Amino acid sequence: MLDIGFFELLVVAFVLIIVMGPERLPEVAQKAAFFIRKARQGMYRLRSEMQSEIEGTPFEDLENAKREMADFKNDIRQFGRDLADSAEKPSKPDDAGSSSQSES
């Protein structure tokens, strides 16, 4: 992530010893660790809040609506196929209906 090697850390430590002095270095390191810990906690909290917002119900509702629309579309297609099949097949006249028409 930051790609900091051992040599870079050694240079930073040497500069801190020169600038802060050996007496204040433990105090500065403790404060730096405290702020880093707080920053990490804030980032984790922010990440968890963002994930909970993303995983919320609006997206689930959209997925459910999408599934319902796909099911409805399939039902309409099946109805259309059934209608086309029934239109293509000629209907057979009833025996009773044909005899009554011939008598008239």
DOLUMFI-887674 format. One record per residue (C-alpha): residue number from 0; x, y, z. Coordinates in Angstrom, 3 decimals, decimal comma. Layout:
<rs>
+-----+----------+----------+----------+
: num :        X :        Y :        Z :
+-----+----------+----------+----------+
: NUM :        X :        Y :        Z :
...
+-----+----------+----------+----------+
</rs>
This chain:
<rs>
+-----+----------+----------+----------+
: num :        X :        Y :        Z :
+-----+----------+----------+----------+
:   0 :    0,000 :    0,000 :    0,000 :
:   1 :    2,558 :    2,624 :    1,062 :
:   2 :    5,526 :    0,527 :   -0,070 :
:   3 :    7,800 :    1,687 :    2,753 :
:   4 :   10,876 :   -0,452 :    3,212 :
:   5 :   13,199 :   -0,985 :    6,165 :
:   6 :   15,708 :    1,613 :    4,940 :
:   7 :   13,013 :    4,305 :    4,725 :
:   8 :   11,847 :    3,521 :    8,263 :
:   9 :   15,432 :    3,728 :    9,493 :
:  10 :   15,864 :    7,173 :    7,893 :
:  11 :   12,581 :    8,416 :    9,417 :
:  12 :   13,618 :    7,136 :   12,868 :
:  13 :   17,017 :    8,833 :   12,554 :
:  14 :   15,410 :   12,156 :   11,551 :
:  15 :   12,929 :   11,910 :   14,439 :
:  16 :   15,742 :   11,293 :   16,928 :
:  17 :   17,592 :   14,340 :   15,638 :
:  18 :   14,530 :   16,632 :   15,503 :
:  19 :   12,677 :   15,525 :   18,647 :
:  20 :   15,545 :   14,342 :   20,733 :
:  21 :   15,786 :   11,005 :   22,520 :
:  22 :   13,877 :   12,323 :   25,581 :
:  23 :   10,695 :   13,295 :   23,720 :
:  24 :   10,741 :   10,476 :   21,150 :
:  25 :    8,694 :    7,956 :   23,247 :
:  26 :    6,030 :   10,594 :   23,935 :
:  27 :    5,800 :   11,552 :   20,249 :
:  28 :    5,635 :    7,880 :   19,216 :
:  29 :    2,833 :    7,281 :   21,718 :
:  30 :    0,834 :   10,251 :   20,402 :
:  31 :    1,414 :    9,181 :   16,799 :
:  32 :    0,201 :    5,659 :   17,608 :
:  33 :   -2,887 :    7,125 :   19,311 :
:  34 :   -3,774 :    9,254 :   16,262 :
:  35 :   -3,141 :    6,375 :   13,859 :
:  36 :   -5,406 :    4,138 :   15,948 :
:  37 :   -8,153 :    6,791 :   15,968 :
:  38 :   -7,839 :    7,262 :   12,201 :
:  39 :   -8,121 :    3,506 :   11,613 :
:  40 :  -11,170 :    3,257 :   13,872 :
:  41 :  -12,791 :    6,117 :   11,993 :
:  42 :  -12,072 :    4,483 :    8,644 :
:  43 :  -13,453 :    1,127 :    9,824 :
:  44 :  -16,565 :    2,863 :   11,165 :
:  45 :  -17,029 :    4,772 :    7,911 :
:  46 :  -16,557 :    1,593 :    5,872 :
:  47 :  -19,096 :   -0,339 :    7,955 :
:  48 :  -21,639 :    2,496 :    7,670 :
:  49 :  -21,178 :    2,643 :    3,909 :
:  50 :  -21,596 :   -1,131 :    3,599 :
:  51 :  -24,737 :   -1,073 :    5,728 :
:  52 :  -26,168 :    1,686 :    3,519 :
:  53 :  -25,311 :   -0,225 :    0,357 :
:  54 :  -26,834 :   -3,438 :    1,705 :
:  55 :  -30,027 :   -1,617 :    2,703 :
:  56 :  -33,535 :   -2,383 :    1,567 :
:  57 :  -33,813 :   -0,078 :   -1,486 :
:  58 :  -31,484 :   -2,292 :   -3,506 :
:  59 :  -33,219 :   -5,430 :   -2,284 :
:  60 :  -36,569 :   -3,910 :   -3,264 :
:  61 :  -35,231 :   -3,201 :   -6,734 :
:  62 :  -34,016 :   -6,779 :   -7,092 :
:  63 :  -37,419 :   -8,098 :   -5,982 :
:  64 :  -39,206 :   -5,806 :   -8,438 :
:  65 :  -36,856 :   -6,920 :  -11,200 :
:  66 :  -37,608 :  -10,580 :  -10,442 :
:  67 :  -41,361 :   -9,910 :  -10,411 :
:  68 :  -41,154 :   -8,110 :  -13,756 :
:  69 :  -39,205 :  -11,015 :  -15,273 :
:  70 :  -41,814 :  -13,477 :  -13,977 :
:  71 :  -44,612 :  -11,296 :  -15,361 :
:  72 :  -42,844 :  -11,088 :  -18,719 :
:  73 :  -42,497 :  -14,876 :  -18,829 :
:  74 :  -46,187 :  -15,270 :  -17,979 :
:  75 :  -47,158 :  -12,890 :  -20,794 :
:  76 :  -44,932 :  -14,763 :  -23,254 :
:  77 :  -46,448 :  -18,088 :  -22,221 :
:  78 :  -49,949 :  -16,639 :  -22,602 :
:  79 :  -49,020 :  -15,387 :  -26,082 :
:  80 :  -47,680 :  -18,815 :  -27,057 :
:  81 :  -50,820 :  -20,515 :  -25,759 :
:  82 :  -52,992 :  -18,034 :  -27,637 :
:  83 :  -51,022 :  -18,536 :  -30,861 :
:  84 :  -51,235 :  -22,322 :  -30,480 :
:  85 :  -54,988 :  -22,200 :  -29,966 :
:  86 :  -55,410 :  -19,881 :  -32,974 :
:  87 :  -53,392 :  -22,180 :  -35,240 :
:  88 :  -55,399 :  -25,309 :  -34,363 :
:  89 :  -58,736 :  -25,425 :  -36,152 :
:  90 :  -61,587 :  -26,071 :  -33,811 :
:  91 :  -63,674 :  -29,174 :  -34,460 :
:  92 :  -67,399 :  -28,539 :  -34,767 :
:  93 :  -69,577 :  -30,254 :  -32,209 :
:  94 :  -71,545 :  -33,245 :  -33,385 :
:  95 :  -74,717 :  -31,842 :  -31,861 :
:  96 :  -74,151 :  -28,450 :  -33,395 :
:  97 :  -73,603 :  -29,831 :  -36,885 :
:  98 :  -76,745 :  -31,990 :  -36,805 :
:  99 :  -78,914 :  -29,101 :  -35,635 :
: 100 :  -77,617 :  -26,889 :  -38,419 :
: 101 :  -78,359 :  -29,512 :  -41,068 :
: 102 :  -81,948 :  -29,926 :  -39,866 :
: 103 :  -82,781 :  -26,256 :  -40,240 :
+-----+----------+----------+----------+
</rs>
